[in-house]
Amino acid sequence: MKASDTKQKKIVINPVTRIEGHAKVTIRMDDKGKIDAARMHIVEFRGFERFVRGRLYWEAPTIVQRLCGICPVSHHLCAAKAMDGIIGVDKLTPTAEKMRRLMHYGQTFQSHALHFFHLSSPDLLLGYDADPAIRNVIGIALKYPDLAKQAILMRKYGQEIIKATSGKKIHGTGAVPGGINKSLSNEEIALLKNDIDQMLEWSVQSVDLYKKMYMDDIDRLSNLGSFESNFVSLVRKDGCLDLYDGLLRAKDKDGKIIFDKVRPIDYLKYIREGVRNWSYMKFPFITSLGQEKGWYRVGPLARVNNCDFIDTPIAEKQRQEFMELGKGRPVHSTMAYHWARLIETVHSAEKIKELLDDPDIKGKDLVTAGKRRHESVAIIEAPRGSLFHHYKVDDNDQITMANLIVSTTSNNEPMNQAIRRVAEDHIAGQKKVTEPVLNLVEVAIRAYDPCLSCATHAIGQMPLKVKLVDFRGQVIDEKVRG
């Protein structure tokens, strides 16, 4: 775009920092300062759905978790659940299901702790307008050393759960089609029990910490990047929050049910994926509402809004207090994602404690089998939201089709909506845009805890981009190599 061709002003944030993966943001204003467009561009290419084809179905749980080093357990378990369907298993042994659940709660616990303390708390505790040189996890460690240590130990504990259940902290092999390949020993259980009460206490303190921050600054935090939306998540048959298994439920902005009790195998009747020419990431939407109005949010905010209750007492009490923010409607505040995320951290700790006391996790009946099938769909609630794995397998046991709808993909349109809202509230009409204001755009994006590596899957080297910009901020020329 040449400066002579338009009077628009273009603002570019590249890269977006403290997220998993690569993205940039462009905001365009017209000559009157009105926001014309605000977009998050995903500059990675997705390839896993293609090169998993031809691989043997039992390899899928170990292959697809290489999508990411932050949330590999989610892909590992979702693929394993899908392969359960391929071999005709609709119900695991008690030991297998509880071991998988323990693995999943460990993953959720460590992922939520990592995101809140390491990626988001620098903005919340040090200030959105703090010097970028200190507005990071090092700055947190220097100013809040005890909190930084707590964050590290919480993540470490979650990783120890993953190691005990899957064999390794990253890219383990615990889940197999039809079950699990190990149970826990008395020694492993005793070791994990030593710290669980401390983890639960710290989790409750974390909710209380953010709750106070939010309520003390509610006018700003409740409105930052916020908008009304639909919500999609799994819930148990009785409406309870369930991060590992369940049926799909969708609610509209007022909390009315759009669809409910949808089996994973039927997801394509209710959800579709749209594409746009400026992003490698797709734009899922609720089929009955169409692409323009059917986009939705997933993740902690959606799950807490969608469920009827949480089956662990401390988290349920926190949920009830949280839902008061909505005054009878869903909570739509983007920054409330952190509050809901920490409620789930408490829930995960409570579930871990419950499972460590369950004798089934020491059982020896690990794997079962059934009648072979050729197609299967699994959905799991990954830390960032609903994760869909859909596979077809031929008579030679080879995968012939794979479709993955990753949590961040579903949150693609919501993140773009959040960017536009921040731009309209804080950038429109401004002659000079400061770094703290641009950081507010990133703050809104970070609330979704995006994992762009999962959602787009980079292959090879990233391109080199060089832009020539004039004194008015107009892009005169742009060259791309690679």
Backbone hydrogen bonds, N-H to C=O, Kabsch-Sander energy under -0.5 kcal/mol:
donor,donor_aa,acceptor,acceptor_aa,energy
5,D,2,K,-1.4
6,T,3,A,-0.9
9,K,29,M,-2.6
11,I,27,I,-3.1
13,I,25,V,-2.8
14,N,12,V,-0.6
16,V,23,A,-2.0
20,E,450,P,-1.6
21,G,19,I,-0.7
24,K,41,H,-2.1
25,V,13,I,-2.4
26,T,39,R,-2.3
27,I,11,I,-2.6
28,R,37,A,-3.0
29,M,9,K,-2.7
30,D,34,K,-2.4
33,G,30,D,-2.1
36,D,28,R,-3.3
37,A,28,R,-1.4
39,R,26,T,-2.6
41,H,24,K,-3.2
41,H,39,R,-0.6
42,I,40,M,-0.5
43,V,22,H,-0.7
43,V,41,H,-0.6
50,R,47,G,-1.2
51,F,47,G,-2.0
52,V,48,F,-1.4
53,R,50,R,-1.4
54,G,399,I,-3.4
55,R,52,V,-1.6
57,Y,397,D,-2.3
59,E,56,L,-2.2
60,A,56,L,-0.6
60,A,57,Y,-1.2
62,T,59,E,-1.0
63,I,59,E,-2.0
64,V,60,A,-2.5
66,R,63,I,-2.0
67,L,64,V,-1.9
68,C,65,Q,-1.4
74,S,71,C,-0.6
75,H,71,C,-1.0
76,H,72,P,-2.8
77,L,73,V,-2.9
78,C,74,S,-2.3
79,A,75,H,-2.6
80,A,76,H,-1.9
81,K,77,L,-2.7
82,A,78,C,-2.1
83,M,79,A,-2.4
84,D,80,A,-1.8
85,G,81,K,-1.4
86,I,82,A,-1.4
87,I,83,M,-1.9
88,G,85,G,-1.2
89,V,84,D,-3.2
90,D,88,G,-0.7
96,A,365,D,-0.5
97,E,93,T,-2.5
98,K,94,P,-2.3
99,M,95,T,-2.3
100,R,96,A,-2.2
101,R,97,E,-2.6
102,L,98,K,-2.3
103,M,99,M,-2.3
104,H,100,R,-2.5
105,Y,101,R,-2.9
106,G,102,L,-2.1
107,Q,103,M,-2.1
108,T,104,H,-2.7
109,F,105,Y,-2.5
110,Q,106,G,-2.2
111,S,107,Q,-2.5
112,H,108,T,-2.5
113,A,109,F,-1.8
114,L,110,Q,-2.4
115,H,111,S,-2.6
116,F,112,H,-2.5
117,F,113,A,-2.1
118,H,113,A,-0.6
118,H,114,L,-1.8
119,L,114,L,-1.0
119,L,115,H,-1.1
120,S,115,H,-2.0
121,S,116,F,-2.4
123,D,120,S,-1.1
124,L,120,S,-1.3
125,L,121,S,-3.6
126,L,121,S,-0.6
126,L,122,P,-1.4
127,G,123,D,-0.8
130,A,127,G,-1.6
134,I,131,D,-2.1
135,R,131,D,-1.5
136,N,134,I,-2.3
140,I,136,N,-1.8
141,A,137,V,-2.2
142,L,138,I,-2.0
143,K,139,G,-2.1
144,Y,140,I,-3.5
148,A,144,Y,-2.4
149,K,145,P,-2.2
150,Q,146,D,-2.2
151,A,147,L,-2.4
152,I,148,A,-2.0
153,L,149,K,-2.3
154,M,150,Q,-2.3
155,R,151,A,-2.2
156,K,152,I,-2.4
157,Y,153,L,-2.2
158,G,154,M,-2.0
159,Q,155,R,-2.1
160,E,156,K,-1.9
161,I,157,Y,-1.9
162,I,158,G,-2.0
163,K,159,Q,-2.6
164,A,160,E,-2.4
165,T,161,I,-1.8
166,S,162,I,-2.6
167,G,163,K,-2.0
173,T,166,S,-2.7
176,V,179,G,-1.7
179,G,176,V,-2.7
180,I,366,L,-1.4
181,N,174,G,-2.4
184,L,361,I,-3.0
189,I,185,S,-2.3
190,A,186,N,-2.5
191,L,187,E,-2.2
192,L,188,E,-2.1
193,K,189,I,-2.3
194,N,190,A,-1.2
195,D,192,L,-0.7
196,I,192,L,-0.7
197,D,193,K,-0.6
199,M,195,D,-2.2
200,L,196,I,-2.4
201,E,197,D,-2.2
202,W,198,Q,-2.6
203,S,199,M,-2.1
204,V,200,L,-2.1
205,Q,201,E,-2.2
206,S,202,W,-2.0
207,V,203,S,-1.9
208,D,204,V,-2.3
209,L,205,Q,-2.3
210,Y,206,S,-2.3
211,K,207,V,-2.9
212,K,208,D,-2.0
213,M,209,L,-1.9
214,Y,210,Y,-3.1
215,M,211,K,-2.5
216,D,212,K,-2.5
217,D,213,M,-1.1
218,I,215,M,-0.9
220,R,217,D,-0.6
221,L,217,D,-2.7
222,S,218,I,-2.2
223,N,220,R,-0.6
224,L,220,R,-1.5
226,S,223,N,-1.8
227,F,332,H,-0.8
230,N,295,W,-0.7
231,F,251,K,-2.5
232,V,297,R,-2.2
233,S,249,R,-2.1
235,V,247,L,-2.2
236,R,240,C,-3.1
239,G,236,R,-2.6
241,L,309,F,-2.3
247,L,235,V,-2.8
248,L,262,V,-2.6
249,R,233,S,-2.8
250,A,259,F,-2.9
251,K,231,F,-2.3
252,D,256,K,-2.5
255,G,252,D,-1.9
258,I,250,A,-3.3
259,F,250,A,-1.1
262,V,248,L,-1.9
263,R,261,K,-0.5
266,D,263,R,-1.8
267,Y,264,P,-1.9
269,K,266,D,-2.0
270,Y,267,Y,-1.8
271,I,267,Y,-2.4
272,R,285,F,-2.5
274,G,283,F,-2.1
279,S,276,R,-1.2
280,Y,42,I,-1.3
283,F,274,G,-3.1
285,F,272,R,-2.5
286,I,294,G,-2.3
287,T,270,Y,-2.4
287,T,285,F,-0.5
289,L,286,I,-1.4
290,G,286,I,-1.1
290,G,287,T,-0.7
293,K,289,L,-0.6
294,G,290,G,-2.2
297,R,230,N,-2.2
303,R,299,G,-2.8
304,V,300,P,-2.5
305,N,301,L,-2.0
306,N,302,A,-2.5
307,C,303,R,-2.2
308,D,239,G,-3.5
309,F,239,G,-0.9
316,E,312,T,-2.3
317,K,313,P,-2.0
318,Q,314,I,-1.9
319,R,315,A,-2.5
320,Q,316,E,-2.4
321,E,317,K,-1.6
322,F,318,Q,-2.3
323,M,319,R,-2.7
324,E,320,Q,-0.7
324,E,321,E,-0.7
325,L,322,F,-1.9
326,G,323,M,-1.1
327,K,324,E,-0.8
328,G,323,M,-0.6
329,R,326,G,-1.2
332,H,330,P,-0.6
335,M,221,L,-0.6
336,A,333,S,-0.9
337,Y,334,T,-1.7
338,H,335,M,-0.9
339,W,335,M,-0.6
340,A,336,A,-2.5
341,R,337,Y,-2.6
342,L,338,H,-2.1
343,I,339,W,-1.7
344,E,340,A,-2.1
345,T,341,R,-1.3
346,V,342,L,-1.9
347,H,343,I,-2.4
348,S,344,E,-2.6
349,A,345,T,-2.1
350,E,346,V,-2.5
351,K,347,H,-2.5
352,I,348,S,-2.6
353,K,349,A,-2.3
354,E,350,E,-2.1
355,L,351,K,-2.7
356,L,352,I,-2.3
357,D,353,K,-0.8
357,D,354,E,-0.6
358,D,355,L,-1.5
361,I,358,D,-1.5
362,K,359,P,-1.8
363,G,360,D,-2.0
366,L,364,K,-1.2
368,T,178,G,-1.8
370,G,87,I,-1.9
371,K,88,G,-0.6
373,R,86,I,-3.4
376,S,391,Y,-2.2
378,A,389,H,-2.6
380,I,387,L,-1.9
381,E,243,L,-2.1
382,A,380,I,-1.2
382,A,385,G,-1.8
385,G,382,A,-1.6
387,L,380,I,-2.9
388,F,405,I,-2.5
389,H,378,A,-2.6
390,H,403,N,-2.1
391,Y,376,S,-2.6
392,K,401,M,-2.0
393,V,374,H,-2.6
394,D,398,Q,-2.5
397,D,394,D,-1.7
399,I,55,R,-2.9
400,T,392,K,-2.9
401,M,392,K,-1.3
403,N,390,H,-2.5
405,I,388,F,-1.5
406,V,404,L,-0.7
409,T,406,V,-1.0
410,S,406,V,-1.6
411,N,407,S,-1.5
412,N,409,T,-1.5
415,M,411,N,-2.3
416,N,412,N,-1.9
417,Q,413,E,-2.5
418,A,414,P,-2.5
419,I,415,M,-2.2
420,R,416,N,-2.2
421,R,417,Q,-2.3
422,V,418,A,-2.3
423,A,419,I,-2.6
424,E,420,R,-2.7
425,D,421,R,-2.1
426,H,422,V,-2.6
427,I,422,V,-0.5
427,I,423,A,-2.0
428,A,423,A,-2.4
429,G,33,G,-1.6
430,Q,427,I,-2.2
434,T,432,K,-0.6
438,L,434,T,-2.0
439,N,435,E,-2.4
440,L,436,P,-1.1
440,L,437,V,-0.5
441,V,437,V,-0.8
441,V,438,L,-0.7
442,E,438,L,-1.3
443,V,439,N,-2.7
444,A,440,L,-2.0
445,I,441,V,-1.7
446,R,442,E,-3.0
447,A,443,V,-1.3
448,Y,445,I,-1.6
449,D,446,R,-2.3
452,L,20,E,-3.1
453,S,20,E,-0.6
455,A,451,C,-1.7
456,T,452,L,-1.8
457,H,452,L,-0.7
457,H,453,S,-1.3
464,L,481,R,-3.0
465,K,463,P,-0.5
466,V,479,K,-2.5
468,L,477,D,-2.8
469,V,467,K,-0.6
470,D,474,Q,-2.6
473,G,470,D,-2.0
476,I,468,L,-3.2
476,I,474,Q,-0.6
477,D,468,L,-1.3
479,K,466,V,-2.5
481,R,464,L,-2.6
